[in-house]
Amino acid sequence: MGTPGYMAPEIATGQYGTASPAVDVYGLGAILYRILTGRPPIEVADGDFARTIQLIREHDVISPRERDRRIPHDLNAICIQSLETDPALRYPNAGEFAADLQRCLEGEAIQVRQSGVFRRVQRWARHRPGLAITICTLFVFYAYYLIASVTGMLPGEESFKRTVNLVVPLAVLNAVIWQWWLQRTEGAAWTLYAWATGEVLLLTAVIFSGDGARSGLTAAMFVLVAASSLRCRPLLIGYITVLTMLSYSLLWVDSIVVRHQPVSALTAIPTMLAMALIGLIQYIAMNRSSASLEASRDGMPGNNNA
């Protein structure tokens, strides 16, 4: 069937009927990637077969130049085209692939197709889901904030407005810094936990400066819990869920003890239960995905256990 980390996505997903010369182009591109970077295009530290197949199915390959800036742009472009997730975007056959490599070696213009802006943004976002979702969420939130301010829908508390204008750039900075550290540490788990902690604390600060537990912005806490699955780490889902529930419970206590505008237990308790259920669903869904991949492994052609 192939070696995990070097298999074309259509083979890794069991679509054998769609196999074409593009499968071999992917394999050759994977070897070129290994030559350029010293590692396969898709790699999991513990050699987890299911996780490797999941990455092949769901993620584009990280650009060789992101691994090593010394790699020439043309060679990087050739390698990336040979490893496109969509077979139609790869070289149609090994001959075309070899011809472009020869042009690169001879210093001639290569024939690789340049990716459009949308494709480049998509590739960037798929490799940085946490940063991408943070930027999109903050953009939507700040746009809503500006519209609400202009139309007079927003309460006039200056402290809330100052907090929003401070927290939004801090949230962007928090995401950028931890994304950078994530790349520097090659995906170290602690960077994701630190990143998530910063996001929850900043969101809590915004909610606290407004109406507290009565604020409609508490809905953003559900978004944080739901988005935690993008990090593909079940324990992190649990951590974010617990941290978010703790933050909301503190806001609830504040509404009772300090603001004297208590949120009813019939509202607060279901809210926290909903957070817990969303986290649990995300956790189970991720584990079921891995389990299904493990199960499919037994029925794959060429597997001795089949």
N, C-alpha and C positions, 0 to 999 in steps of 0.2 A: 504493500500500500504506500509506503514512504516513511521517511524519518520525521517525527514531530518537530516542528520548527522550520522544516524545509518544504512541507507539502503545500500545494496550491489550495486556496480556500475552497474551491469547488470539489476537490478530493477530500479535504478534511471534513466537509459537511455531507459527504456520502453521495454527491451528485455525479456518480460515475458516468451516467449517460451523456453528460455535457462535456466529458473529457475531450480535449483537442490538443494540437501542438502548443497551445498557450500554457498547458500544464508543464510541459518540458521547459518552456521559456521561464516560467516561475522558478523551477528547480535550478536552472542555470543562473538566474538572477540571485537566488539564495546563496549559491556558491560564490558568486562575485561579491555579494554582501559580506560573506565570511572572510574573504580575502581582504576586503577594504577595512573592515572594522574588527576582525578577530572574534566575531560572535555570529550566530545565526540570526536571521531577521526577526524571528519570534523565539523568545527564550524565557523559560521559567526557572527560577533559582533551584527549586527542589525537584525539578524534572517531572512535575505533576502532569500526567498525560492529559487529563480532562481540562486542566487550566490552559495548557498549551493549545489544545484544539479550540477552546473558547476564544482565546486571543486571536487565533487565525481567522475565526469566523467573524469576529466583531471589530477588529482593529486594523487600521492601516499600519504598514511598516514604518518605523521611525527612520527618517532620512539619514543616510550614512554621514552626511555633513554635520548632523546634530551630534553624532558620535565623535567625529574628528574633523575639525575645520580645515585640515590640510588637504582633504580630498577635493580634487578639481570639480567645478560646477558641472561640466559636461559629463564626467564619469558618474557623478551623483545622479544626474537626470536620467542617464541610461539605466542605472541600477533601479531607480524608483519606477520607471516605466515597465521594466521587466517584472516588477513585484506588485503591480496594481491588483487590487482586490477583484475588480471586474475584468474578466478575461478579454473582453472586447477592447479594453484600454491598453493591454500589453502589446508587445511586438507580435505580429501575426504568426511568426515562425522563428526558429533559431537562426535562419539565414539573415533575416533583417536585423536581429539582435547582434550577430557577429559583424555585419557590415557597419553598423553604427560604432561598435567598439573599434573596428579598424580605422574608421574616420577619426575617432578620438585620438588614437595612437599616432596618426599621421598629422594631427593638428588641423584637420578639415572640419567644416561645419557639420554637426550631427543632425540627423533627421528626426530626432525624438520630438514628439508632440508636446507643446507647452500646455500645462494645466491651466484651466481658466481660473478666474478669481474665486468663483464659488467653490471649485474643487480644492483650491489651496486653503481656503478658509475652513472647509469641511475637514481636510486632513489635519490642519492645525488644531481644530476643536476636538477631534476624536482622540488626539494624543494628550490633550490637556482638558479633559472634561470638567474637572473641578474649577479651573480658571475660566473656562468658557461659560459655564452655567452661572458662575459668580458675576461675571461681567454682564451677561444678559439680564440676570435678575436685578442687579443694581441699576442698569439702564432703565428697565421697566419701572422700578420703584421710584427712581428720581424723576422720570418723566411724569409719573402720576403725582408726585409731590409738587412739581412745578405747576402742573395744571390745576391741582387742588388749591394751591396758594393764590394763583391768578384769579380763579373763579370764586374765591372766598369760601370754599368748602372746608378749608383747613382751619382749625382753631388758631387763635392768634398768639399762643404761648411762644414767646421768643426763645425760651430755653429749648423747646422741642425743635424749633427751626435751626438753632445753633448746633444742636446735637446732630441733626440730619446732615447739615453741611460739613460737619467734622467727621462723622462716622462713614459716610459714603466714600470719600477718598482714602480713609484708613482701611476700609474693607477691601478696596482695590489694591492698596499697598500690601495688605496682609496676604491676599491671594497671589500677587506677583512674587513676593518674597518667598513664600512657601513652595510655589511652583518651581522657583529657581533652586531652592534647596532640595526639592524632590528630585530634580534632574542631577544635581551635584551628588546626592547620596544614592542615586540609582534606585529610587523607590523605597527608601527606608520608611518603615511603618510609623516611626515616631513623628516624622514630618507631617503625615496626614492627621495624626491625632492633635498635634499642635495647631495645624491649620483649622481643623474643625472646632477646636476650643476657641480660637480667636473669632471665628464666624458667629458662634453661639453667643459669646460675650458681647460682641458689637451689636448684634440684633437685640439682645436683652437691654442694652443701654438705650437704644432708640425707643423701644417699647416703654421702658421705665420713664423716659423723659416726656412721654406723651401721656396717654390715658392708662398706662399700666396694663393690668390684666384685662381691663375693659376695652382695650384698643383693638381695632380690627387688624392691626399689624401682627397680632398673635398668629394669624393664618400663615405668616411666613415661616413659623416654626414647623408647620407641617411640611412645607417645601424643603426645609433643611433635612428633615428625617427622610423624606422620599428620595431626595437627591443623594443621600448617603450611599445608595447602592451603586452609584457611578464609580465609586472607588474600588468596587469589586473585593471588599474585605468584610466578611460577615461580622467579625468582632468590632470593626469600626462602626457598623450599622448599630450594634447594640450600644456602643459608647455614645454616639450622637443622640440616640433615642433617650437614653437615661439622662444625659446632660441637658437636653432640651426640656424634658419633663421636670427636672430639678429647677431650671431657670423659670419655667412657668409657675411652679409651686411657690417660688420666692416672690414672684410678681403678685401672685394671689394673696400671700401673707401680707405683702406691702399694701395691697388694696384694702385689707381688713384693719391692720394695725396703724398704718400711717395715714393713708388717704381717707379713711373712714367712708369709703365707697365700696363696700364689699361686693365681690362677685359671688353670686349664689353657688353653693356647692353643687347644685343640679346642673350648673354650667361648667364649673371648673373641673369637676371629677370626670365627666364625659370627655372633656377636652383632652385631659391627660391620658385617659384610656384610649382615645382615638390615636394619639401620638404613639402610644405603646403598640397598638394594633398595626399601624402603618409600618413601624419598625419591625414588628414580628413578621408581617407579610413579606417585607423586603428581604429579611433574613432567610425565611423559608424558601422564597422564590430563587434566591441565589444558590442555596444548597441543593434545591431540586434541579437547577440547571446543571450543576456539577455532577449530581447523581445520574442524570439522564445521559450526560456525556460519557460517564464511566460505563453505564449500561450499554450504550451504543458501541463502545469499544469492543465488547465481547462478540458483537455480531458483524464486525467489519471484515471484509475479505482479507485473507492472509493471516488472520489471527489464529493462533494455534488452539485457542480455547473455544473457537466457534464450532 
